[in-house]
Amino acid sequence: MEWPRAILHLDMDAFFVNVHLLDHPEDRGLPLAIGGKPGTRGVVASASYEARQRGVRSAMPATQAQRRCPELKFAEPDWPRIEASSREVMRRLSEFGPLEPLSVDEAFVDLGEAKAPGELAPRLRKYISSETKLPASVGLATSKLVAKVASDFDKPEGCTIVPPGSEAEFLASLPVRRLYGVGPKTGAALAELGIETCGDLVRADVQVLQPAFGSYAVVLQELAHGIDTRPVDPSPWERKQISTEHTFPKDVTDRKQLLAALARLCEQVSDELTSSSRTGRTVTLKLRWSDFTTITRQRTLPGEIAAAEDILRAATVLLDRNWEGQPVRLLGIGVSRLGTKAQTRLGEF
């Protein structure tokens, strides 16, 4: 079979959960959630498939998740372990062709140089899982758009291959919201025209679409056909920010309690910076009040930092400049303008 382009999308299955299971095999087979705990305002970051079968989903409040699944076990994410596992996945994946990471647990690979991409895809999936001890799903197609949809088609541990020329047929029954670039507003506008699936969009008269979408109507129909000319971009992928946040069980108005929480968050960010051999120059503080109003404030420093005490010093300045005693629901800290230079200790500022 001739492949004009062969793009593979790999998506790790329940990545945070399966990284946890590497060190806690006793939790295998249990309904498991990584993230906040019940009785707090935390949310589920990732759920095992056993938990998903009981209605637990990512971004669901932890208390709601426990109501749906009383036997649900909760565990905190191990960020250094997650980062290390991600680097290993990407290293192994890069052996097959130009690599474009999208996040810690998914990436595109250009298999255009492979003699038989359709035969390579399932072997690649098994190789990644065997070497990292982490399950993955892959999709192979002639475009990024279709490959990404395909990798989610048969999870977990799925391998979906969409041969050249069958892209529109593969997409036809799927909701238009599965298409890259079709968000809630565009999806709602299409629904008003009676267009729910990609097949509906392919069959629609472009003259009917143009009053609502203008020239983008042609692009939408191309997407529904599976047409996406974006190449795999192998340029280095770098995280723009390392950050973490905490939602308090009850709103906090005590400065000492806020500073103690801020110190713990700075330690977490510092640990991740250190484990990835990174430094940063911009510190960002995130505050959410009891009415859900959220502000972020930044300070760019004269030198590179990574130590928790340096991050905390800058964050404390931002806190004192922007907090006037109002109840705080959520506190977050981040470091950006990342680099790899040797850490420079900062004096008082």
LOSE-456251 format. One record per atom (N, C-alpha, C): x negated, z, y. Coordinates in steps of 0.05 Angstrom, whole numbers, plus 5000, padded with zeros to 4 digits. Layout:
N
XZY...
END
This chain:
349
498350004976500050005000498250005025498949825044497449815069498550025089496750185099497450375120496150295146497750195165496650125191495350365205496650595202495450855210496351055189494651255184495351465165494751735178496751875186496452125200497752345183496252545177497252775162497553015180499853155177500353405191500353625170498653825174498654065157499754305172501654445158502854675170502754895149501255115156501055335137503755475133504355555109506855685103506855985109508756075126508956365132506156475136504656365155501756415157501056705160502356845180501657125185502257295160504457235146505257385122503157345101502357095096500457035074497657125080496857145105494357265112494457565106496657695112496957975105496758015075497857835059497857865030495057835018493257705032490457685023489257965018489858145036488858415034490758625023493258535020495358725010497058574988495758504966497258364945499558524933499558784937501758944927504458884941504258744964506658674979507858404971506458264953507357994945510058014931511857834939514557824927516558004941515658164960517458334975518558195000520858265009521758165035519958305056518458145071516358255088516558125116516158285136516158195164513658285177512358105192510058165208510958185237510358415250511258435278512158725284514058745302514959005311516559145290516759405293518159575274520959655283522759715264525459805272525360055289527360075306527360305324525760255349524460025351523059955375524359695386523159595407524159345418522559105408520959155387519358945376520958735362519658505357520958275344519258195320520558035303519157925279517557685288514857695282513157475288513157275265513357365241513457195217514857335195516257195178517757315156517057165130516857315109516457195082518957045074518556865055520856705046522956885032522057105020523957295008525657415030524457465054525957585076527757365088526857125090528456905102530956855085530756895059533156855042535257065048534457285061536357495068537057485098536457265111537357225138535357315160532957385152530957475172529557225183529157215209527956985222525857075242523956905248522056955269523456985296522357155313523457215340525957395339526757475315529157655313528257935319529858085335529258375339528958515313526858695311526258825286528658995276530059125294532359285286534559115273535058875285536958695273536058595246533458535244532358445218532858655196532358905203532759115183535659155175537559105194540359115188541058905168539958665171540458445153539258485126536858625126535458665101534358945101535959145092535159425093532459485078531859325057529359375042526959225054527359115078525158965091522759145097520459055090517959205096516659075121515659245139514459155163511459205163509859025174507059065176506058945203504059055214502958955239501058715234501058525253499158295249496258385252494558285234491758335235490458095249490158105275489357875291486557775284484557945281481957845273481957695246483557795227483757665201485257405203487257395220488757145225486956935237485457015257483556825270481456725251480356895235478356815216479456625195481956685186483156505166483756235178484656235203485155985217482655815219480455935226477955785228477155665202477555815180476855705154478655475146481255495152483055275146482155025161481555055187480854825203478154705194476354875186473754775177474054605152475654705133476154555108477654295114479554305132481154065139479553855152477553935168475953745182474153575164473953655138472353495119473653225113476253195119477752955111477952745133477352815158477552625180477752755206477952605228478252715255480552915256480053145268481953365267482953435295485553485297486753575322488453825317487354065320488854305317491054325338493354435330495554475349495954775355495254935335495555235338493855355316494155615312492455745291493255655263495655535260496555485233497555195229496955015246497754735242495854545256495554305245493754105256494453825245493553625260493653345251490853265241490853085221488352965211488752665209486852515219486952225216485752145190487452035172486551955145486251645144485851525168485751235169483451115154481351265149478951165134479251195104481351335095481751385066482751125053481751085029482550845014485450855005486451094998489151124989490351385000491251375025492151625038494451755022496151595010498451714996497551874971495351794959494251944937492552184946491352164969489652374980491252614989493652565002495152775014495753014996496852974972497353204955494853344945492653194942490153324934489053484957489353384981488453535004489953805007492553785003494154035006493254244985492854154960492054344939489154454945487454284956484754364962484754584983486254545005486354745026487455015015489555005000490655254989488755384969487455224953485555334933483155474946482055344967479655444980480255684998482555695010483255915029485056125017486156064994488156244981490656284998491256075014493556085031495255835026497855865023499555625018499955465043500355195038500755015061502654795053503754665073505454425068504254195085504553955076503553725090505553505092505353335113506953095116505052865123505452635111503852405116505652175126504852045148506351825159504551655176505751455188504151275206504051385235505451595240505551705268505452015267504652125289504652425291507452535289509352405303512052495303513152525275512952315259514152315232512552495214509952505216508252685199509052975204509553055229510253335235512953405224514853225226517453265215517253285184515653115173515353105143514153355132512253485146510953725136512953955134515153945149517154155148519454085130519253865116521553755101521953895075519853995062520054095035518454355032518654535052517154785051518454975031516855165019513955195022512455015002509854985007508054824990509054554984510054425005511154155002509153935009509653704999508053465007509953235009510653155033512552935038511052695050511252475036509952225045512052025054511751925078513651735089512151465090512651285071511151035070511650865095509650695103510050515126512550345123514050335144516550175144519050335138518750585129521050745121521650975141520250965164520451185183523351235193524751015201527451045212529351145190528951045166530651135143530251435138527751525139527151805134528451985155528351895180529352065202532352045205533651845194536451775200538352015199538152175178540152385174539452645189537152655201536252905214537352925243537753175252538753215279536753105300537853005322536052885343534153105354534953355352533153565363530553585347530353465324527853465308525753285321526653105339524852915351523053045372520552965373518753055394519852965421519953145440520853075467523853105471525453175450528253215453528853515454529153625477529653905480532653965482533354215489536154295490537854125509536854065533538353915552538853625543536753505533537053225523538853215499538453415481540153435457543153465465543653635485546453675494547553425506545953285522546853035535547452825514545852805493546352615471548952695456549352955452551653045438554252965453554152975479556452895495557152605491555152445483555652165477556252115448556552335432557252315404554852255387552452305397549952245382548852515372548952555346548052805334545552765317545252535304543052485286541252265296538952245284537152025292538351755285539851735263541251495256543251415278544651615288546551555310545051435334542751545339541151455363540151175359539351105334538450835329540650635333543050705324545350515326546650505353545950695371547250705397546550455414548450375431547950165450546250275473543950155477542150255498543550245526545450065529546950045555548650295559549450425537550950675539549150905545546650895536544751105540543651105568543250875580541750855605542951005628545651015631546751165654545951465653545551565629544851855627541851895627540251695616537451745612535651545626536751335638535151145652533251005633530750955642528850815625527950975600528551235601527851405578529551345554531751205558533451125536531950965515530250775525528750615506526750785490525550975504523651155490525051315469527451415475528951575456529551415430530351165434530850995410528350935395526050905408523550875394522851115378523351355389522751595374524551615349527051535352528951545329528051345307526651145315525550955296522951055284521951275294519351385284516951265298517351135320515151005335513851205353511351255349509751445365506851355363505851255385503151135385500951335392501551585396499451785403497351795381494851775388492751805368492052095362490752145340489652415334487352455354487452675368485352725389483352935378481052845370479053035358477453185378478053175404476453325423476853625417474853785423474854065416477454205427478654355409481054515417480154795423480854885446480155155454482655305463482855545455485055715466484555765495486755755511486455795540486556095547487656255529487956545535488156705510486956945510487357135489488957365501491157425489492957615502494557775481495757995489497458145473499358305491501558405480503458555496504958755479506258945492507659155478510259215493512459225477515059305488515459595481516059765501516360055497519060115484519260315467521860395455523760485477522660615497524160695521522560625546524060565567522660485592520860715601518560635612516460825619516160835649515961075660515461115689513061295694511761385672509461565675506861405675505261435696502761275699500861325676500561575667498661645646499461495620502061485615503061355590502561055592502960935616502360655620499460595616497660755627494860715625493860745596495060935581494360965553495060715537497460605542498360365529496660125537495960115563494259895573491559905560490460145556487860165544487860065515490060125500490260025473490459715472491959605491492159315492489459185499487959305517485359205525483459215501483659415485481959435460482659205441485159145438485958925420484858655430485158605456484158355467481058345465479758565471476858575468475958525440477358645420476558595392476758305385478858175395479257885388477157715403476557785428474457645442471757665427471157905418468657955405468457815378470657815363470657695336470357395338471257275361470956985364468656905382466957105389464557055405465256925432467457035444468356925470468157135492468057035516468257205540470357075558471057215579472957105598472457205626473757075645473357155673475957225688478257145678480757205691482357395674483257615686484857815673487757795684489657775666492457755673494057995663495558115681497358335674500158235675501658305654504558235653506158495653508158505670509958735672512858635671514458775655517358715654518858965661520558955681522059195689524459235671525959445675528259505658530459305661530659155684532658955687531758685677529458675663528358435651526958255671526758335696525058195715522158205705520757985704518057975694516157855715513857995719511857885737509157865722507557685730504857665720502957655744500757795743498857805765496057765753494357615767491757555757489557645775487157685763484757735779482457595766481057425781478757285770476257445779474457495760472157665764469657505769467657625781465157475788463457405764463957535741462257485717463857495692462557425669463857415643464257705633466557755620467158015608468257975580467958185564469258195537469758485529468358675541468558955534471259065543472459245527475059355533475059505560472959645566472859805591472859625615471659385613471659205636474359075640475659005618478358895619480259105631480059355621481759565630481359625660478859615669478359665698479859465715479659215708481059005724484059035721485059095697487859115693489059355708487559575710488459805725488759745754486859595765487159515793489659355798490259165779492659005782495159175779495159375760497459545757497959705782495859825794496259995817497159835842496459575842497259405865500159305863501259305838503859175834506059355822505359595815507359775803507860005823510360055829511060255848512860475836512560515810513960725796516560645782517260385784519760295771519460305741521660335726521460345697520360085685518360115667517059895655518059865626519059625620520059565593517859455575516259275587514159125571511659115588509359145574506759135586505058935570503658755584501958565571499358525585497258445570494658395582493458145569492157975585490957735575488357675589486557535576484057445588483857145584483357005606483156705605480556615619480356355624477856225633475656305613476256245587474556335566471956175565469856305557467256185554465756305530463356225526461756325504459156435514458856485540456456595551456056885542453656975543453057255537454657435557455757645546457357825562455757955584456857955608455558085631457158335639455758555638457058805646457558795676459958885684460658885712460359165723459659185748459559435761462359505772462559705787465059785799465959565819468559515820469559315840472259395849
END
